[in-house]
């Protein structure tokens, strides 16, 4: 009796998650730049719906990190 295992494939609709360069935040200049960008992007008014609030907060943090530290290009 032979058992065959079929390898699982990644779903084509999803993209793999990209990693940020978190080591760049060790630099005080990059840290201050990230903090000021995050403060500028944060909303002063909060929506009533909690789901909408979290999605706006998430996009704000991601946008600030894209502008200041960027994504990793190496895989090692």
Buried (B, 14 or more C-beta within 10 A) or exposed (E): EEEEEEEEEEEEEEEEEEEBBEEBBEEEEBBEBBEEBBEEBEEEEEEEEEEEEEEBBEEBBEEBBEBBBEEEEEEE
